[in-house]
Amino acid sequence: MADIFFLVFIYPLETVIELAYLFAWRICKNSAVAVGLSIIGVSGVVNILLLPLYAVAEKAQNAERTLQKRLKPKVDKIKAAFKGDEQYMILRTYYRQNHYHPLYALRGSLSVLIQAPFFIAAYHFLSNLEALRGTAFLFLRDLSAPDMIYGGGGVTVNLLPFVMTLCNIASALIYCKGLSLKETIPIFCLPALFLVLLYNAPSGLVLYWTCNNIFSLIKNSVHKNGVMRRIFFAAIAILSILIAVYVIFIHKGALHKRIIIFCVAIVPAVFFTLKFFGIKIARKTLPVILETTKNTRGVYTAACAALALLAGFALPSRVIASSVAEFYIPQLRLNPLLLVGISFLEALGFFVWFMLVFALAGVKYRPFLAVLMSAIFCGALANTYIFVRDYGFMTTDLHLATGVHATPLPVLALNIISLCVIFFAVVFIFVKRREALLMRAVSMCAAVFVVLGCINSVQIIKYKPEAGHVSALPQNEKIYTFSKTGKNVLVIMLDRAISGYVPYIFAEKPELNDVFTGWTYYPNCISFGGHTIIGAPGIFGGYEYTPLEMQKRAVSQSFADKYNESMQVMPRLLKKNGFDVTVSDPLYSGKFPYSAWQNISIKNIKDRYVDFYMSSHSGSVQYEDYNAILKRSLLWVSIFNFSPLVLRSFVYDKGDYLAVLPHNYDLSYWSLKNYAALYYLPQITTVTEDNTNYAVVMVNDLTHYPSFLQVPDYVPISPVTDKGSGPFANEDHYHANMAAFLLLGQWFDYLKEQGVYDNTKIIIVSDHGFDIPSPFPDNILLLSGEHLELYTALLMVKDFNAHGALRTDKPFMTNADTLSLLGGGVFTNMENPLNGKQLSVQKEGGVTIKTIAGFRLDEKEYNVKPDEWMHVHDNIFEPSNWSAARVEK
């Protein structure tokens, strides 16, 4: 119940505080006192936002005082003349005659009641803010602890709470002028109460509340003096203009962010200018044009409810239902359906506060709120379902595979024009008094969102987790089998492994040269795309499943079917050639019918050993608070989807969704589970002496989900205290690639000990690299604006009975050569087992690869655009060998 109360009533306010802190911190982050200044900025933003509510509260309090004074003489006579029940009945009748109820007396405390939820939200946010820990500000040595300005004789004194109290008392003295003693006493009790409550609170929180009291002191001083009020508002307007000018003409940040800050900064100047110095005609005529009608509240309520259902129910459930398996994480005790419930409660909280604002707003402002909310909803609907942009796959930590790439200017302009048309259309509807029609349309949308959310929720409920997700002790089960007398094949796909790191890894760890005996490294190797769904099909299916070849079959066969085919070619070909095949952690197994692979063992091991590894390394490993990320950011994915195109990059914020994450450990859960899967490879491997041929095809994502690890052994430790001193010490991708080689090296040593290394053919390959500007030799910038390392593929091969030091060979290769490299000594028949076509190498004259933009696995039809291609031949490190390509459908 407490969690529900927090999500509905406090979370929306904490979100406002979090955003205010984040923006203030980003402005001040280059300052030594950035955190302290950010807290002050939060106080300023919150108090400015509260000004309208304070105005409403002040109006209600004045009305209450006036009414109390008018009723007081008669009330005093009644109390003097009557007692007991008779007094109660007569007072009740008198109040009813004057349209008054004793509960209305609470209006006199409205300003205090408004502050209470904001105080709770600020307390929760600042108490859990990691940035405060050990951070000093002015005379405050640690913002996460009491200031303890004086300590001696076993006694400590905190100064800031007394400063806070003095400001509060000064503000109360000004505010209480002209009030009765009865009204004054509660006001002066508050400073004492807050002194007791906050005396031993973190100094960061006390600093925030002290700034609130200073702001209140200024507000009360200004409120009591008309001339001062005009001077104050004029100063605010001038400051607003100065900030806006600085952001646009002086600041060097990203243009779209500067435009957003400019629009926010200029609001106070426009508001106060209109309020005090002009446009009286608009102030008189607009309320006449948009008069409050009986449907105003209904339209506003329907728009708020529909927006809450879209953001909190329909869209979050769609994200999870698209791949329930990816969000089902028993180790984190997190049920996917619970995430939908949390998002809905968070959205419901915003709905409640929007309705409260409407209730507190004056009658003449309610039509404006109704117009604004209706326009926001209609715009959100258009952005969500019409202006859909393809950002690729969304990972389970809510990161987009391709990020938010730039939107073409014509599309951007069309989006802005459409939103303007929507706004004026809504205004026109209100002017023509057609609000009832709009209310019914919005209500129907809300009903549709309920249906969509329920359909998605049923799909989430129907999902049954695979047995592979259950924790197991590695010594109690054997996943991989190798034979001492037969032939063994081992294909390891390291997702997003970066080929350019290999020479540096072996230079830093020369002992790996003794482990990787008989290996050949192919650095001049390219992938066919910068994402798994583009680069992996060629690995498992050969050149028939490279993007250009699949493009040719776009009409006759959907891409999903072609992708599914490609994943089955290698295992089935191995099975057809007499191998007992095990496939572990097949790609996107939650989407396709891998159970259709007859007599091929499918294993899911990446989730199996996390608990065991954690318990075996108790106290040294803490991973990122994935629960907090999903609970906070799933609603923001909805906000991202219905944001205007110009704001999406800003809202996405490189996958952080404008969040100040409370627990930012070096290690992610995804890194740990893949690390553990490699760590226990020797324990889950068994060796036999039968004549069976065994093949293992495994996928591991340690290199795809990089984290910083503890040097020199590159092991998971929290926090990491030593990242090394090499050229890539501060690149988490390097740490992950190094750890993968070290762990595979331990497995290869085990295979040598068991006598199965020589009769095992091994290939290590990656589906693609990463767009990383690392100082590799020849990490050139391509025509697409991306670095070469995004498209390079790691390719290393050890043949049967191969020996000798690691050899580097530089012929032009692609990762689709994996099947042909595997074929020697393995395949007697090189036909595609699904269609009988002969597998061949198709790289004469170079290859055409697909750029990373505009691609989805779940599309019903192949959607590669003609200009999303590049061609490369021979030496991939030579810029002149690259050219733009255009492939028409």
N, C-alpha and C positions, 0 to 999 in steps of 0.2 A: 504493500500500500504506500509506503514511504517512497519507493522508487517511482510509482505512478504519479504521486504528487510532485516529485521533483521534475519528471519528464514533462508534465503538463504545465506546471506553473513557474518553475525555476529555469528549466533548460533554455527557453527562448530568451530570457534575460541574460543568462550566462553566455549565450551565443553572441548577443550584442556586445557584452563586455569583452569577450574573446576577440571579436573582430576589431574593436576599438584598440585593444592592446596590440594586436598584430600590426595594424596600420601605423600606430604610434612607434612601435619598435622598429619597423622597417624605415621609418623616417629618421630615427635617431640611432640606428644600429652602429654607425661608425663612431659614436660618442662613447667615452669611457663610462658614462652614467646613463646608458641607454635604457636599462631596465627601470631605473627610478623615474626617468623622464616619461617612459611609457605608462607607468602607473598614474602619473599626474595627467597624462593625456587621456587615459581611460576615464578618470574622474571628470575631466572637462567635457568629453563627449557625452557621457551618461547624463550629466547635469543639463547640458544643452538640450538633449532629447527629452528630458523630464520637464523642461520649461512649460510646454503646453499643458502637461498634466498638473504641474504646480498651479498654473493659472486657473484650471478648472477647480482644483482643490480650494484655492483661495476664494474663488467665487462662491463655492458651496459653503465654505466656513463663514464668509461674511453674511450669506443669506441665513445661515443658522444663528449667528449672533444677533442679527436684526430681528429675526422671529422670536428668539428667546427674550430679547428686551421688550418686545411688544406684548408677549404673553406673561412676562414675569409678574406685573402688578396683580393681575387676576389670579395667577397661580398661587402667589403668596397669600392672598385673601382666602382662597379655598383651603390651603394647608392650615391656616390659622383657625378657620371656623369648623373644619371637619377632621375626623380621625378614622383610621381603620379602613374597612371595606367601603364605607360611605365616601371617604375622601378619594379612594381609588376610582369608584364609579363616576363621581362628579368630574375628576380630572380627565378621565378617559373620554367622557362626553364632551368636555370643553376642547380637548385636543382634536376630537373628531370634527367638531364644528369649525375648527380653524385649519382643517386638513393637515394635521400634524400627528406624528407618532413619536414616542420617546426614543425609538431606535434611530430617528433622524439625527439625534445628538451625536452619532458617530461621524456625521459630516464634519464636525469640529475637529476631528482627529484624522481627516482624510490625508493631509500632507504626510503625517507619520506613517499611515497605513501604506501609502504609495512607496515610501522608502524601504519598508520592511522586506519585500521580495527582492529588491535590488541589492540590499545588504546581504541577504542569504546567498544570492547568486555570486556577488563579489567575494564573499567569504569562501565559498566552495572553489571558485576559480583560482583565487590567489593562494589559497592554502595548498592547492595541488600543482602550482606552477613551478616546474623544475628550475626555471631560469632564476628564481629568487634565491636558490640555495647557494650560500657562500658569496652572494653578490653584495657589494658595498654601495652605498649612495650617501654622499655628503658625510655626516657624522654617524650614519647607520652602518655598522660593520657587517651585518648579515640581514638581508631583507626577509629571510625565512625564519628569523628568531626575534625575540624582543630586543629593543635597542640597548638595554643595560648600559646606559650612559655613565652610570656611576656604580662602582662596586667596592665595598670595603667592610671589614668586620662581619663578613658573612651576609651582608645585606646588599641587594642590588636595587637600583632605582631606574625606572624607565621614564625618560623625559617626554617622548613624543605623545603618549596618551594625555599628559597634562596640557601640552600645546593644543591638542585636539579638543580637549574639554574647554579651555579658555576661549578658543574660537567659537565653540558651540554656545557658550554662555554669552559672549558678545553678540552673536547673531540673535539669541533669544531676547536680550535686552532691547535691541532695536525692534524686533518683531512684536514685543509685548506692549509697546506704547499704546495706551488707550484701552487695554484689555482689563478685565476685572481680575481680582486676586484668584478667584476660582478657576479662571481660564489660564492664569499665569503659572500656577503651581505645577500642573502636569508638564508644561513646556520646560520648566527648569529642572524637573526630575530626570528628563531624558539625558542631559549631559552627565549626570552622576551615574545613571544606569550604564551608559556606554563606556564610561571610565572603568567601571567594574568589569564589564564584559570583555573589553579590549586591552586591559592593562598588560596582560601576559600574552597577547596575540602577536603573531608575526608582525614585525615592524612595517613590512610591505603593505599589509592590510590596514594598519593604523595610519600609514602615510596616505593611502587611498581615502580613508574616512576623514582624515584631517583636511585634505584637499576639498572634499565634499562640504565640510563645515566652512572653509574659507569661501567657497563659492556661494554657500547659503548666506554668509555674512555680507558679501557683495550684493547678492540678490535682494536681501532685505533692506540694505542701505539704499539701493537704487529704487526699490519699490516705494519707499516712503517719501521719495523726493522726485517730482516730475522732471525737473531740469536734469538731475543726475541720471534719470532713466534714459532721457534722450541722448545724453553724453555717452552713457555706457553702451547703448545700442549702436550709436554712431561709431564708437571705438571698435565694437565687434564687427561691424560692417567693413570698416577700413582694414582691420586685421584679416578678415576673410578675403578681401580683394588682394591684399599683399601676398597672402599664401597662394591664391590662384595665379597671380602673375609670376611668382617664383617658380611654381610647378610647371607652368607652360613655357616660360621663356629662359629660365636659368637652369633648372634641374635637368640632369642628363639621363634619367631613367627611361624605361620603355614608353613609347608614345601613348599606347592605349591605356596604360596605367596612369600616366600623367593626365590624360583627358578625364578619366574617371575621378581622380582626386580633385581636379579642377571643378568638375560638376558638383561634387559634394561640398567643396570649400566655398563656392560662390553662392550656395543656397542662403546662408545667413545674411549676406549682403543684399540679395534680392528681396528676401522676406522683410528685413527691417526697413529697407528703402520703401517698399510698397506700404508697409504698415504706418510709417510716420511721415513720409514725404511725397506720396504721390498716388496716382491712379485711383482717385476717389470714385471716378465713374465706374471702373471695373468692380470696385468693392460694393457699389450700389446696384449695378445692373446684373452681375453674374448670379447672385442669390435669387434674383427675380426670374432669370432664365431657367435656373435649376432649382426649382422650389421643391421642398420636401413633400412627397406624396405618400400615400398609404403603402406603396410598393418599394419605397426607398430602402427600408430595413430589410425587406425580403430579398431584393437584388443583392444587397451587400452581403447578407448571410449566405445566400446561395453561392456567390462568387468565392467567399472565404472557404465554405465547406468543400466546394469542388476543387479548389486549389489544394486544400489539405489532403483530400482523397487522392488526387493525382500525385502529389509529392510524397505522401506518407504511406500510400497503399498500392496504387496501381503500378507506379514505376519501380519502387524497391522490390516488390514481388516479382516483377518482370525480370529484373537483373538476376535475382537468385534462381528463379525457375529456369532461366536460360542454361544453367549448369549447376544443378543442386549439388552434385558430387563435389564440386570445387569448394563449396561453402560448408560442407559437412565435415567438421573438424572435432572429433570426439575429445582429442587431447586438450582442447580449449574449452570444453564443456559448453559449446555454443551451438544451439539448435537454429538452423536457418530460418524456421518460421518465427522464432523469437525475435530475430533481427527485423522482420517485417513488422511485428508488433511494436517494437521499440521505435521504429521509424514513424509508425502511425501515431503513437503517443506524442512524439516530438512535434509532428505536424499539427496534431490536435492542440498542443500547447500554443502554437502560433495562432491557430484559429481562435482560441479562448482570449488571447491578448488583443487580437484584432477586434473582436466583438466588444471587449472592454473599452478600447479606444473609441469605438463607435458610440457606446453608451455614454461615455463621458463628454463626447464632443457636443458642442452646441447644435441646435436645430439647423441653423444656417450653414453649418459645415458638413452635415451628414450627406447631402447630395454630392458634394465634391468627393467624399470618401467612397460613396457608392460608385461614382463614375470611375475613379481611380482603380478601385479593386476589380471592377468588371473589366476594365481595359487590361489590367495586369493578367487576369485569368485568360481572357481571349488571346492575348499575346503569348502567354505561356503555352496555350493549346497549339497555336500556330507553330511556335518554335519547336515543340516536342514532336509533332506529327507531320509537319510540312517541311520545315527547314532542318531536315535530318542530314547530318554530316557523318561521313564514315571515318571513324578514328581507330578502326581495327578492334582487336579483342580487348576486353577488359579483364585484367587479372583479378584474382580473388582478394588482393589488397586494394582493389578499386583503381589501379593504375591502367591507363590506356596504352595499348601496345605501341602505337605510333605517336603518342602524345597528341596535343592539339595543334595540328599544322595550320598554317595560314589559310584563311578563307579567301577565295578569289574576290576581287573588288566588286565585280558586277553582282555576285551573290550577296555580298555584304550590303551593298546599296539597296538591293531588292528587299532584303530583310528589314532594313531600317524604314524604307518607304512603306512596307506592309504594316509594320507596327504603328506608324503614324496614321495610316488609313484606318486601322482598327480603333485607335484612340478616338479619332474624330467621328467614326461611325457610332461608337458608344455614346459620345456626347450628343450626336444627332438623335439617337434613340431616346435619350432623356428629354431633350428639347421637345420632341414630338409626343412625349408622354406615352411611350411604348415600353415602359419598364417591365410591365407584366409579361410581355412576350419574351423579353430578354431573360427574366427570372425563370420562366418555364424552360427555355433552351439551356440555361446554365444548370438547372436542376436535373435535366435529362442527362447532361454530361456527367454530373456527379453520380447518377445511377449507373451509367456505363462504367465509370471507374470502379464502382463497387463490384460489378459483375466481373470485370477484368481482373481485379485483385483477388476475388474468390476463386476464379479459374486457375490463376497462378498459384494460389495457396494450396489448392487441391493437388496440383502437380508436385508441389514441395512436400506435402504430406505423404503422397504415394511413393516417394523415393525411399528405397531401402538401401542403407549403406552396405558396401561390399565387405566381405570378410577380411579383405586385405587391409582394412582400416583399423582392425583390432590390434592392440599392442601385443607383442609376443616377445619372449626371450629368445635371442638369436641362437643360443646353443641348443634350443629345443626343436628347431626345424631346419630343414635343408632345402634351399630354393634352387641352387644351381648345381648341376652335375657335370663332371668331366671324366673322361675315360683315359686310363693309362695305355690301353692297347689300341683303341680306335682313334678316329680323328675328331678333333674338337674345333669348333668355330665360335669366336667371341666377337660380337659387334657392339661397341659402346658408343652411343650418341650422347655427347655432352652438349646440352642445349646452350646456345650462345657462347660456347667456348671461343676464346680469342686467339687465333693462330699466332699473331705477332708477339705474344708473351713467351712462346716456347723457348727461344734462345736465351732469354733472360732467366727463365725458370731453371734451365739446366746449368746456367752460369752461376746462379746463386746456390743451387743444390747440386754440386758435381757428383754426389753419390748416386743421383738418378741415372747417370750414364752407365753405371754397373747394373742397375735394375732393368733399364730399357735396352737390353742387348738384342741385336738382330732387327732393330727398328729402322724404318725409313720415314723421314719427315718431308712433306710436300708443302713448302710455304707458298708456292705460286698456284694456290687453289682458290677458286671462287665459288660462292653459293649462287643460287638463282633468285635470291631475294633476301630481304632483311628481317623476315619473320618466319616463324616455324611453319605456318601453313603454306608458305611459298617455298622455303628451302628444304623441308623434310621430305616431301614426296619423291624428289629425285634420289635421295639416299636409299629409300626402301623400295622404290619402284623402277629406278633407272630413268633414262632420258625420255621415255614415253610419258613421264609424269612431270616433266619440267613445265614451267608456266606457258611457254610458247606452244609446246605440243598440246597441252590441255586446252589452250585457246582455240586451236583448230577444231576441237571437238565440242566447242561451247554450245552449239545448237542441239546436238543429239544427246548430250549427257550433262547433267548438272555438275557443278564443281564439287559439291559435297560427295556425290557418288564417285567421282574420279579420285578425290582425296582418299576416300575409304578404300578404294581399290589399291592405291599406291602403298598404303600401310600394310597390305596383306601379301604383296608380291614376294618380298624377301623371306618371310617365315614359311610361306607355302612352297617357295622354290627350294628352300633348305629341306623341308619335309619330303618333297617329291624326290630329292636326291639322296634320301636315306638317312636323314638326321632326325634325332629326337629333339624337338624344338621347344625352348622355353622363352617366352617374351615377357619381360618385366616392365611394368609401368608404361604400357603403350600410350601413344599420344592421343589425348582427347578421348579416352576410353568411355567417358560418360555420354558421348554423343553418337557412337557408332556401334553396330552389333558385332563386337569382337568374339562373342560367344559362338558366332557362326564358323569360326576357324576350327575345323574338325581336327582332333588329335594334336592340337597345339596347346601347350600349357601356358595359361595367362596368369601372371602374378602381379600383385600390387604391393610393393614393399616400402615405398617412400614414407608412408605414414606409420609403419609397423614398429619402429624402434626408437621413436622419440622419447617416450616415457622411460624406457629402459636406459637410454643414454643419459637423460636428465637425472635419474636416480643414481646412476653409477658415477656421476660427476656432480654430486649434490653441492650446492652453494657456489659453484664456479660458473654456472651457465644460467643466464636470464635472457630470454628473447623478447622482442618487441611486443608491446601490449596490443596484440591483434584484436582482442575484444574491444578495446577502447577505440581503435581505428574504425572498425566496422560500425559500432554503435553510433559513433559521431558522424562518420562521413557518408553512410548510405543515403541519408536524407539529402546530403549535399550533391550526390550524384543526380538526384532528381532536379535540384536547383540548377545544376550544370545543364541538364537536358532542356529545361524550358527557359534558359537564359538567352538573350539575344546573341547572335553569332559574334558580335564585337566584344562581348563580355566573357565568352566561354573560356578563353585562355586564362583570363584573370581569375575566374571562379575555380578552374581546374588547378591552378597554382602548382604545376609540376606534380600533380597527384596528391598534394596535401589538402586541397580544398579549403584553403584559408584557415587551416587548423594550427593551433599551438598544442602539439601533442604532449600529453603529460609524462609519458615514459618513452624515451627515445634511446633504446639500447643499441649497441653496435650490431647485435645479432638479430636477424629476423627469424621467425618461426620456419619460413620456407627454406632458408639456408640450413637451419639445424636439422630438419627432417631429411634433406638430401645428403647432408654431411653424415648423419647417422647411417643412412642406407649404404654409403660407401665404406664407412668405418667398420661395419660388421660383415663385410664381404667374405673374409676368410672363415668366419664362424658359420655362415649360412651356405658354404660350399662343401659338397661331398665329392669324393673321388672313388671311382670303381675300377675294376680290372676286367670288366666284360668287353666284348668287341663292338659294343654299340657306338655309333657316332653321335656326338652331342653338339647342339648349337644353342648358344645363348644370345639373345638380342635384347639389350637393356638400354633404357633411357634414364639419364639422371640430370637434374636441374640445378645442381649446386652452382654451376657457372652462370646460370640464368638469374638466380636470386643471390647476388653477391652480398657479403657482409665482411666487415673487417675482422681479422682473426689475430691471435696472439703469436707474434714472432718470437723465436725462430722456427717453431714447429707448426705454425699456422693452425692452431687449434681454437675451438670456441671458448672464449672466456669473457665474462662481463664484470667490469668494463675492460676493454682492451687497453693495456698500458704500454705496449710496445708494437708499433706498426712497421718497424724496420727502418732502414735508411737508404734503400735502393731507389732507383729512378721512378718506381711505381709504388712506393710505400704508402702513398695517400690515395691509391686507387683500389676500391674494394673489389673490383673485377679481377685485379691481379691476385689479391689474396685468395679469392674463390678458385681461380684457375690453378694457383700453386697448390692449394689444399687438395684439389681433385687429382693432380698428378702424384702427390705424396701418398694419398690413400690408395690409388690404383697401383702405385708402386709396391705398397705393402701386400696387396692381393697378388701381384705377379710374383713376388718373392715366395708367397705361400704356394702358388702353383708350381714354382721351381722345386720347392721342398717336397711336394707331393709327386713330382716326376711327370707332370702333365703340361709343362710350359712349352717344351719343344714340339710336341705333337698338337699344338693349338695355334690356329691362325687367328690373329687379333687385329682388329681395325678400330681406331678411335677417330671419330668424325663429328663435326658439328653441323648444325643446320644453317647457321649464320653467325656473324659476329655482333659487334655493337658499335654504334656511332660514337666512338670515343676519340677525343683529340690527343691521344697519347703520342709521345715523341718517338714512335717507331720509325725506322728508316722507311722512307717511301709511303708513309701513311697519307697519301695524297687526298686532296679535296676533289670530289667528283662533280660532274655536271649537275647532279641533282642537289648539290649543296651539302651532301653527306660525306663523311670520311670513309675511306676505303675499308677500314676495319669492320664496318657494318656488314659488308658483303663478302669478306674473306671467310673461308671455311677451314677449320682445323682438320687436317687429314694426316694420319700416321698409320703405318702398316707394319706388322711383323708376320712374316710368312712362316710356314712349317719349317722347323729345324734351322731357322735363321739365327746367325750369331754375329758378333762383332759390334763395334761402337755405333752409336746413333749416327745415321747417315742422312744428309740433306740432299734432296734431289729437286730440281727446279723446272720440270716440264710443265706445260700448261695443263692444269687439272681442274676438275669441278667435283663437288661432293656427290654428283650423280655417277661418278666413276666407281663408287663403292661396290656395286654389284659386280662389275668387271674385275676389280681388284680381288674380290672375294672368290671369283669363279675359278681361278687357277688352282687345281688340285681339289676343288670342292664340288663344282657342278659338272656333270657330264652332259647335261641338257640345259641350254641357256634360253629356254622359252618362257614367256610370261604364263604362269600356270592358270591365269584367269581368262586369257583370250587366245593363247597359243601363238602369239606373235614372238618373233625372234628378238631377244634383247640385244641392242646394239649401242655403240658409242657414237654420239652425234655432236661433235665439237669441231669439225673441220671448218676452218675459217673463223673460229670464235663462237661465242654463245651470246644469246640475248637474254638479259635478266630483267626482272621486274623491280621497279622502284617500290619503296615501302608504302606509298600513299594508296588509299582507296581500295581496300580489299577486305572481304569478310568470308569466313568459312561457312556461315549459316545462310548465305544468300541462296535463293532458289535458282539463280542464273549467274553465269560468270560475268563479273562486272569490272574487268580490267579496262582502263581507258587507253585510247590509242597513244597518248603521249607519256605513259607511265612505264617506259622501257629504256634500257641502255644496252649497248653492244660492246663487248670486249674480246680481244684476241691476244694470243701469245703472252707476253709479259704483263701481268695485271698491274704492276707497279709503275708502268710507263704511261703517263697521262695521254700521250698521243694515241695509245691503243684503245682509248675509250671514246665512244661517240653516242650521241642521242639516237634513239631508234623510235620509229612509229609503227605500230602494229594495228591495223584496222580489224574490226570484228568481221 
